Amino acid sequence: QAPACSVNPTPPRYLLLGQLSPTPTDALDAYNRCLSLLSSLSAPDHHLACLAHTSIAELYMTDLCMEEEAEGLCEKHVASGVAAEANLSGVCDASQALASMRLSQSRQGDAEKAMEKVWAVMGAGCSAAADSVGLYKREILERAEDRPGDGMGYEPSQQEIESASSLPSYEFRTASAKLLMEIGSAKTLERATVVLGSLLAESDEVAETFFLLGYCMMLQADGDAAKEYLERSLSMLESVQKSLSEELEAIQSFDDGGLGEELEGVEERIERVRGLLEEVAEGGVGGIG
């Protein structure tokens, strides 16, 4: 049972309630209540409206995808989210939801177009952050031949530094990178590399980031870089596997608190990384569409 929001219900509280709801139907109800309250305000709150519509659309793309008219309702809320987003600067949640929806419909070209807005919001900041870990690709923002020298001494501008400090969340950028990789054009793969570089600049302790970088490099036919990042991911996963195994051995109870399931997930990821490393060793890189 979802917690009630009976004391001074406000749109932000219902939005938070939706995010914390234990079931997708409870979340949907909370987001709809948020939108209902927003519609009664004297002045529109475009940001909250964008977030609520986007959250509902994501539910219809995931947990509620089998509901009647799910695709039509998803389209409706994505469109409303995009309309609200048009009144905002520095916000791209609805555009990313639109890209995700178009990919689910096998409309790669439209998905790539939607991700242009996402890149416009965070591209400069991601590039400035990625530069600090050696993954900066200046040619994505301007043609390489238009800048002096080899670009090795490039220093980010104050504006780019400020952009890097106000980037979307780690989770949002991880999803951005995955979408860019799934679109799979040469341009989106380059941009995915930069987004992943911004994640690496924020934390170099996330195995998934190294895995995604390795796979992204595979898609760009860079076998050496793919091997480097995949091996780093494998090392991190094996360390987690060892730690979880030791914890399970120390537990004298039938209830392992979910550690066994977590270990199985880690072992599955290890096998996937090993499989990709075998492909790299056999020259199985490339595949840009």
N, C-alpha and C positions, 0 to 999 in steps of 0.2 A: 504494500500500500504506500503510495507516494505521500510524503508529508504535506500537510495542508498549508496554504498560504492565505490564512484568513485574517491575520493581523496586518492592517494597512497594506493590502495588496497593491503592488505597483508593477509596471512593465519590467523593470530590471529584476525584481524579485521573481517574477514568473519565468523570465529568461534563465535565471540561475537555477530555479526549480527544475526546469526542463533539462538542464545540463546534468543535474544530480539525480534525476528520476531513475528508479530501478528498472523500469520497463519502457519500451518504445511507445506504447500507447499512453502511458503516464506523461512521457516527455512531449508527445504530440499535443496532449490536452493542455499542458502548461504553456507551450509555445503559442497555441491558438488563443489562450487567455491573454497572453502578452500582447498579441496583435489586436485583440478586441479592446483592451484598455488603451492601446496606442491610438486606435481609431477615434477614441472619445476625447483625445487631447486637443486643446485649442491650437497648438503649434505642433507640426509633425516632428517626430524624432526619427530621422532617416537612418541613423546608425543602428538603433535598436531594431527598427523595422527590417533593415538589411540582414542583421544577425538572426532574427527570428525566422524570416522567410527562408534563409539559407539553411538553418538548422532543420526546418521541416523538410526541405528538399532533400537533404542528406539522409533523413530517416526513410524517405520514400525510395532512395537509391540503395538502401542497405536493409535494415531490419524490417521495414514495411513494404519491401519491393513486391511482395506477393499480394498485397491488398488490392481490392477492386479499384480500377482507374488510377493505380499508383503512378504510371508514367505521365498521365495527363495532369495529375495533381503536382507532380514534381516539376513539370514544365511551368505550371502556373506560378508556383512559389519561386522558382528560379527567376522567372521573368519579373516578378514583383521585387525580388531582391536586387536584381540588376537595375531596375528603375530607381530604387531607393539609393543604391550605390552611386548612381549618376550624380547625385546631389552632394557627394562627399569627396574629399581628397585624401589620398593615402590609404584607401580601403579597397580591398580586392576579393573579399570573401565570396561574394556572389559570382564574380567572374570565374573564380576557381571552381565553384560548384557547377557553373555552366559548362566549363571544360570537362569536368568529370562526367556530367550527364551526356554530353556529346560523344565522349569516348565510349560510354556504355551503349550508345546507339550506332557505334562504328562510323562516326562522322569525324574522322581525324582532322580534316581541314578546318571544320568549324571549331573543334577543340583547340587547335593551334591558334586560331584567331582570338578565342576567348582568353588564352594564356598571354596574349600580347598585353592585355590590361594588367595582368598580374606582374608581368615583367616590367611594365612601365612604373609600377608602384615600388617594386623592390629590387630591380635589376642593378641600379647604381650602388645601393647599399650592399647587396650580396657580392658584387664585384670588388668593392673596397675591402670587405671582410675576407674574401677568398684570396686577395692579393697577399695577405699576411702569412698565408700558409703555402704560397707558391702555386696557387691554382688560378690566378687571375688571367683572364684572356681578354686583353684590351681590344682585340679586333672585333669582339662582339658588340662593342659600343661604337667603335669607329674603325674604318679600314686601316689595316696595319701599315700600308704604304703612306698613309697620311700623317704619320707621327714620326718625329725624328729619331734616329738611332735604332737600337733593337728593342727599345721599350723596357730594358732590364732595370733602368733607374727610375721607373715611373713612381711618382708619389701621388697618392689620392688627394683630391681637393678637400677643403673643409666641408663642402656640401656633401661629398661622398662619405666622409667620416661621420657626419651627422646622420646621413641616411642609414649607414651601417648600425648606428646606435638605436635606431627606431624601426628595426626590421620586424616583420611578423614573427610569431612564436616559432620555436624549434619544430614543433609538430606540424604547423602549417607549412613551413618550408620543406619539411620531409615529404609531405603530400605533394607539394609543388614539383619537387624533383621527380617523384614517381610519375606524375602526369606528363611531364616533359619527356621523360624517357619512354613512356608508353606511346606518345605521339610519334617519336622516333625519327624525326627529320634531322638533318645535319645541324640546323640552327637550334632546335630544341634540345638536342643532346649536348651541344656546347653550353647552352644556358643551364641545363641540369647540372653539368660539371661545376659551374660557378655557384649555383645554389648550394650544392653539396659542399663546396669549399667554404661557404659561409657557415655551414653547420660545423665543419671541422675546426674552423677558427673559434667557434663557441665552446666546443667540447671535443676532445680527441679520445674519449672513453666510451663511445657508442659504436658497438660492433656493426649495427645496421648501416651506419653512415659509411664505414669502410667497405662493407659489402656492396652498397649501392654505387659507390665510386668505382669499385672494381668492375661491376657489371656494366656501368656506363662507359668505362674505358674499353671494355670488350666490344661494345656496340660501335665504338669509334675506331676499332681496329688497332688499338694501342695495347698490344699484348704485354709488354714489360710493365706498364703502369697497372694494368688489370691484375697481373700476378702479384705485384707489390701490395695493392690494397686488399685483394682477396686473402692473401696470406696473413695480413694484419688482422682482418676480420676473423679468420680461422683461429689464430692464436688467442684472441680475446674470448671467442666462444668456447674453446677448449679449456680455458682457465675457469670460465663459469661452470662448465660441465664438471670439472674436477671438484670445485667448491660445493656444488649441489650434491654430487655423489657422496662426498664426505659428510655433509649434513644429514643425508638420508640414512647413512650407515649408523650415525649416532642416535637416531630416533628409535626408541623402543615402543612404538605405538602403531596401530593400524591407520591412525589418522596422521598423515604426513603434512597436513596443512597446505596441500596443493603442490608440494615440492616435486613429487613424482611426475605430475603432469607438466610442470615447468621444465623438468629435466628432459622429458620426451620432446618438448618443443625445441629446446636447445640442440638436442641430438639431430633432429630433423634439419635444422638450419646448418649444422655442421656438415651433414651429408650433401646438402645443396651446394655449399661453398666448395667442398671437395670435388663435386661433379663439375663445377665451373672451372676449377683449377685444372682438371684433366682436359677440359675443352681447350683451355688456353695453351696447355702443353702440346696439344695436337694441332695447334694453329687455328682453332675454331673461334676466330674473332671477326668482327665486322658485322654487317647486316643492316646498314643504314638504308632505310627505304627511300 
